[in-house]
Amino acid sequence: MYFGLRGKVALLVLIATAASALLVAKMLSDKSEQVLREHELVDLGDEASLRGWTLSDQIDGLRDDVLNLAMDPAFGQAVQQGNLDEKKLRKLAQSISQRYWKRHLRIEVFQWGDPLEKHRVIEQKALIPHKDLWLPESGGEATTGYHISPIKRVKVNRSDRPAASPEGTWEPLATAVAPIALAPTADSGEARSFVRIVMSLTFGTSPRHLFALENLDGEQLIRHDEFESKDRGNDEVFLSFANDEAVKAALAKALEEEETSDGRVEEKPKVQRLVKSEYVPLKSPYVFQEGVPGEKLRQAIDFDDEEQDEFLEDLGFKTVSNGRFGGLRSGVKEVRVLAQTPEKLAKVKSVVTAKLKERYGAEFDQIDWRAPVVCDELHAWAVVVFAGSGEQQRPYLLHYAVLDDELASSIQYEMSTLRKLAMLVAAGFGLIGFLASIYFIRPLKRMTQTAQQITESHPEKLHENLAKLAETLDTRRRDEVGDISRASKRLFEELIASNDQLEQRVNDRTRELRKANIDLEQANDQLMSLSNEKDAFVAKVSHDL
């Protein structure tokens, strides 16, 4: 196949344009990916600190709720007089301790030393083993003031949410106890009444993050995944963070007490970031997948609807035994799922799809699932949290992690838009370059075609055709094509002039040759005449002799 100059130049323009556009896009994509990754890791530290502050705030909220109940006159009189039934007393308690009411698993009123059967239970969202119902140790201070327990990991059976497991689920609990101000006291000869609140400190599971909490004795209070078999070995990964030398050094510094210039012990922040660990390998991988709802489903979802938030939270509880579900709220328009195996991931997706179809009906069109991502590395921040206040403040070690492959896939997906845009830019500029090459090369092509016609024409019309070609050349252009046109025109004019001069010389030579021929013919005639005269003279002389 003949590939002319125009095609070659156009191809070079296309290649150069596409290569430059893709190279720039790749450079921008790599740089953007690096910036986004660093930004995500900074955000991870902020989220870890926020999770620590949330935990500390929950402990403070538990203290506030138990003290509000203990000090409230109406509640004290109701307990003292016993004039309210359980329903009204529960409603009164809810109005007083409403800050974290949804997290209070058990609220009860009792007298010190009474058996558990005599405790008056006001609220109970879960069955808690009796051995795990905490009370401060007996003594003089136990029956005075406010007391809060350390965080304990307890298996409970919840009645306020779908059962994830028939055996119950492990949850971190904190218990607060306070004497009721208006209840009978020891001074009056009657036993004093106390209020006890057992509060859950659980956090919602996320398909993007893993969260673990332990005390300084190395005891796990919140596992990164309560439904993962310990045989998978990932608990060892999170427990190993506490043994990291950098974490130990940072933790020791955070626990040091520093005195101010006036001799007072300086109060430390309740949450302190310690060390970031990057590219930590997991013992067993996770599988992550993200899906984009169809147009109709996206329009049907109200991202600010509290009822929908409750539906999504309930859906998360239904899937937690197989994996994690997230998204479709707080501005996140994608569906996200995480599981330990592809089989469990398929079960989570099946439950999520079925429940969304059930809720949205005809408005559910589809979920466009992206390729699953196998995640075998994580980044984690270690954070120390001081929960409680005064002498009852206790430190805990929190680990907040993000799966690296999931993070990379999110960044790469965001960068795919840039790559697509780069392809469009490359194609667009390539087309522009192709048209530009045609514009610039077209006069050359026309000159080439004309030259071919001239060479194929009769030789006698060569200079005439050259003259016509010289007249058609665009010598006004200021580019290379114009330079070629001007040079070609000068060449053609010189060829025409040379041809004219050659014809003139040929004509002159022809005239001179004709004149010489005439002179030769005249001389020849004279010679012939002389020859005849000579022959006649010789004959006459011969006759006379």
KAFENSUL-V650335 format. One record per run of one state. SS is the DSSP state (helix for helix, strand for strand, loop for the rest). FROM is the first residue (numbers start at 0). TO is the last residue. If there is no record, write none. Layout:
ss: <SS:SS>
from: <FROM:FROM>
to: <TO:TO>
This chain:
ss: <loop:helix:loop:helix:loop:helix:loop:helix:strand:loop:helix:loop:strand:loop:strand:loop:helix:loop:helix:loop:strand:loop:strand:loop:strand:loop:helix:loop:strand:loop:strand:loop:strand:loop:helix:loop:helix:loop:helix:loop:strand:loop:strand:loop:strand:loop:helix:loop:helix:loop:strand:loop:strand:loop:helix:loop:strand:loop:strand:loop:helix:loop:strand:helix:loop:helix:loop:helix:loop>
from: <0:4:71:72:81:85:96:100:103:111:115:118:119:124:125:128:129:132:140:143:146:148:151:158:168:179:185:188:192:200:208:215:219:222:229:232:233:242:244:255:258:259:264:265:270:293:294:300:305:319:322:327:333:339:341:363:366:369:372:387:389:392:393:403:456:458:472:479:544>
to: <3:70:71:80:84:95:99:102:110:114:117:118:123:124:127:128:131:139:142:145:147:150:157:167:178:184:187:191:199:207:214:218:221:228:231:232:241:243:254:257:258:263:264:269:292:293:299:304:318:321:326:332:338:340:362:365:368:371:386:388:391:392:402:455:457:471:478:543:544>
